[in-house]
Amino acid sequence: MYSPTASLKIHFVYDQRSALQTQITILQNQLDSKNTTLAQQIRVYEADVSSLEQRLATFNARVHEVNQSGGASQDEYDSLVAEQNDLNAQGEALNARASLLNLGTRNYNATVENLNNNVNQFNVEITQKPEEGLYDADDNTITIYFATNRQELIHTVAHEFGHVLRMVHTQDRKDIMYPSASSTLLLTAKDTEQLTYICREQLLPVHWLKIYSDWLHSTVRFLSGYTPIF
């Protein structure tokens, strides 16, 4: 729920990195579509080439047979010429399609190159913010940088809420507290173990001492010029 006086604030940032991620997703979808269409066109073209080659082999065999038998009548000759012209026309049409397919392949490769350039630029940009979201303990804020889909957004926010509760990163990709985002929304045994320990009953003086220790540690790091990334 929104509250203007809330002690914990969540910021959603759409910056150059987010825009690049959006562009990469659009290009990838276009690339997948082009790849499917191009592959279908190539399969049809190859089937038509095979069919033409079979017709051409049959035609050459027929011409050889006619020549061996002493020649063709006028009607037979006219029929062979007509078929030869048809085969030539089909061959020219296939050559034209081959040129178009080559053009299609060049366009596809250009799209791939464009995508790779965007990915490279994204990788350079992303080094500045290696995580989808960050929790800053000093001002008690969560900043979300990426939200590819709803489930991943929920996962990232839940992950940062874990840091708010002082949960730490885990090593299993299935965990909510694993450093990289995913679409997993269920707590694992390791997540539950951490959460159970943090939410355990404890004496108030011990709890206050822990809060003071965290505050003192954060203050010392701040005064020494260290910027924490969680």
Secondary structure, 3 states (H helix, E strand, C coil): CCCCCCCCEEEECCCHHHHHHHHHHHHHHHHHHHHHHHHHHHHHHHHHHHHHHHHHHHHHHHHHHHHHCCCCCHHHHHHHHHHHHHHHHHHHHHHHHHHHHHHHHHHHHHHHHHHHHHHHHHHHHHCCCCCCEEEECCCCEEEECCCCCHHHHHHHHHHHHHHHCCCCCCCCCCCCCCCCCCCCCCCCHHHHHHHHHHCCCCCHHHHHHHHHHHHHHHHHHHHCCCCCCC
